Amino acid sequence: MLLNTLIVLATIVFMEIFSIVAHKYIMHGFGWGWHRSHHEPRTGWFEKNDLYAVVFAGIAIALIWFGTEGAWPLQWIGAGMTAYGVLYFVAHDGLVHRRWPFQYTPRSGYAKRLYQAHRMHHAVEGKEGAVSFGFLYAPSVTTLKRQLQALHGGAPVRKGRPPQDAATSRQDAA
């Protein structure tokens, strides 16, 4: 049982590392066709970017099934992916983008840092030059401001789009 718990926890950590790399090089690279919708004003409940969650949920379901059919420890890896998905849903979709009735704006601590880091990710127009690609890990705001300064010579200004949600508003992220 302890080993299974460790596998789930290790998978959650691995998923965040994987997500940082996938977000930076796939979603902001050749997968921009799906991810672009996440950086534009949403017109309904869903956006094309949600297809990434469907793909990863399908993989997690398959791993859980294969694991329960005897391919240990795949069920625990699938469970870790599912747990990561729940954390992502609460932190990213709920806290940052308010895609469900979660009207809390963090004023201190790690939740504020995560919120600000993702807002700074959305401060850049388009797929190039963004910072902070993690969903649960957030570098300090000072670090992100330095990165934006190095990439853009100052804080970039979004071009003519009205704010869509908390993560795409024009307010200062600090």
C-alpha positions in Angstrom: 0.0 0.0 0.0 2.8 2.4 0.8 4.5 1.6 -2.5 1.2 2.3 -4.4 0.9 5.7 -2.6 4.4 6.6 -3.5 3.8 5.7 -7.1 0.7 8.0 -7.2 2.7 10.8 -5.6 5.7 10.3 -7.9 3.3 10.3 -10.9 1.8 13.7 -9.8 5.3 15.2 -9.6 6.2 13.6 -12.9 3.0 15.0 -14.5 3.9 18.5 -13.5 7.4 18.2 -15.0 5.9 16.6 -18.1 3.2 19.4 -18.3 5.8 22.2 -18.1 7.7 20.6 -21.0 4.5 19.8 -23.0 3.0 23.3 -22.4 6.2 25.0 -23.5 7.2 22.9 -26.5 3.9 21.2 -27.7 1.1 23.6 -26.7 3.1 26.7 -27.6 4.7 24.8 -30.5 3.1 22.5 -33.0 0.0 22.0 -30.7 -0.8 25.7 -30.8 -3.8 25.0 -33.0 -5.6 23.5 -29.9 -4.0 25.7 -27.3 -4.6 29.1 -29.0 -8.2 28.9 -27.9 -7.0 29.1 -24.3 -5.2 32.4 -25.0 -8.3 34.0 -26.6 -11.6 35.1 -25.2 -13.8 32.0 -24.5 -17.2 32.0 -26.2 -18.8 29.1 -24.4 -18.2 26.5 -21.7 -15.5 24.7 -23.6 -12.5 25.6 -25.7 -10.5 23.6 -28.2 -7.6 23.5 -25.6 -9.8 21.2 -23.5 -9.0 18.4 -25.9 -5.7 18.1 -24.2 -7.5 17.1 -21.0 -9.6 14.6 -22.9 -6.4 13.0 -24.4 -4.8 12.7 -20.9 -7.9 11.4 -19.3 -8.1 8.7 -22.0 -4.5 7.7 -21.3 -5.2 7.6 -17.5 -8.3 5.5 -18.0 -6.4 3.1 -20.2 -3.6 2.8 -17.7 -6.1 2.1 -14.9 -7.8 -0.5 -17.0 -4.6 -2.3 -17.9 -3.4 -2.1 -14.3 -6.6 -3.7 -13.0 -6.2 -6.4 -15.7 -2.8 -7.4 -14.1 -0.3 -4.9 -15.4 0.8 -3.6 -12.1 1.6 -0.7 -11.3 -0.2 0.9 -14.3 -3.4 1.5 -12.3 -1.5 3.5 -9.7 0.2 5.6 -12.5 -3.3 6.2 -14.0 -4.6 7.1 -10.5 -1.7 9.6 -10.2 -2.5 11.1 -13.6 -6.2 11.4 -12.5 -5.2 13.1 -9.2 -3.0 15.6 -11.2 -6.0 16.3 -13.4 -8.1 17.1 -10.4 -5.4 19.4 -9.0 -5.1 21.1 -12.4 -8.9 21.5 -12.6 -9.1 23.2 -9.2 -6.0 25.4 -9.5 -6.0 26.3 -13.2 -9.6 26.1 -14.4 -11.1 27.1 -11.0 -8.7 29.5 -9.2 -7.0 31.2 -12.2 -9.6 31.1 -15.0 -12.8 30.9 -12.9 -14.4 28.4 -15.3 -16.7 27.3 -12.5 -18.2 29.3 -9.6 -14.9 29.7 -7.8 -14.7 33.5 -7.0 -11.7 33.4 -4.7 -8.8 35.7 -5.5 -5.8 34.7 -3.4 -4.2 37.5 -1.5 -1.2 35.7 0.0 0.8 32.5 0.0 1.5 30.0 -2.7 -2.0 30.3 -4.2 -1.4 34.0 -4.9 2.0 33.1 -6.4 0.4 30.5 -8.7 -2.3 32.9 -9.7 0.1 35.7 -10.5 2.5 33.4 -12.4 -0.3 32.2 -14.7 -1.6 35.7 -15.3 2.0 36.6 -16.3 1.9 33.7 -18.7 -1.2 35.2 -20.3 0.4 38.7 -20.5 2.1 37.8 -23.7 0.3 38.0 -27.0 0.5 34.8 -29.1 2.6 31.7 -28.6 6.1 33.2 -28.5 7.8 34.8 -25.5 5.6 33.5 -22.7 6.9 32.7 -19.2 5.8 30.3 -16.5 4.6 27.1 -18.1 3.8 25.1 -15.0 0.3 24.4 -13.8 1.0 23.7 -10.2 4.6 25.0 -9.9 5.1 28.7 -10.1 8.4 30.6 -10.1 8.5 33.8 -8.1 6.9 36.9 -9.6 10.4 38.6 -9.4 11.9 35.8 -11.5 9.1 36.0 -14.0 9.3 39.8 -14.3 13.1 39.4 -15.0 12.3 36.8 -17.7 9.7 39.0 -19.3 12.2 41.9 -19.2 14.9 39.8 -20.9 12.4 38.5 -23.5 10.6 41.7 -24.3 12.6 44.6 -22.9 9.8 45.3 -20.5 6.3 44.1 -19.7 4.5 43.3 -22.9 1.1 44.9 -23.6 -1.7 42.8 -25.0 -3.0 44.1 -28.3 -6.5 45.4 -28.3 -8.4 42.4 -26.8 -10.7 43.0 -23.8 -10.0 40.9 -20.8 -11.8 37.5 -20.7 -11.2 36.3 -17.2 -8.9 36.7 -14.2 -5.9 35.3 -16.1 -6.3 37.5 -19.2 -7.1 40.9 -17.5 -4.9 43.9 -18.0 -4.3 44.5 -14.3 -0.8 44.3 -13.0 0.1 40.8 -12.0 2.1 42.0 -9.0 
